[in-house]
Amino acid sequence: MFSGDPTGWTGEQNAGNPGDYMRVVTTYTYTFFTPFIGTFFPGGVSTTTAQATHRNEVVSFRKGDLKGRRKKPASTTKRA
């Protein structure tokens, strides 16, 4: 675990709110099948951990935007 992690955070699936920061942590453990290479790692196992932090977008919608494409304004040019 990384220092500063909140208690009980593992396994939580919450995308957060607009403007919130989110961290994704992935851990992969690889067991070497080749005995020679495995001797360079404790127990013949290598654990790799990667993490990324991003901020959720803050998106504000106007009333008409939620229904899909906005309608084009009616033409103001009069035809003769």
Secondary structure, DSSP 8 states (H G I E B T S, - for coil): --TT--TT-TT------TT-EEEEEEEEEEE-SSHHHHTTSGGGEEEEEEEEEEE-------GGGGGSS-----------
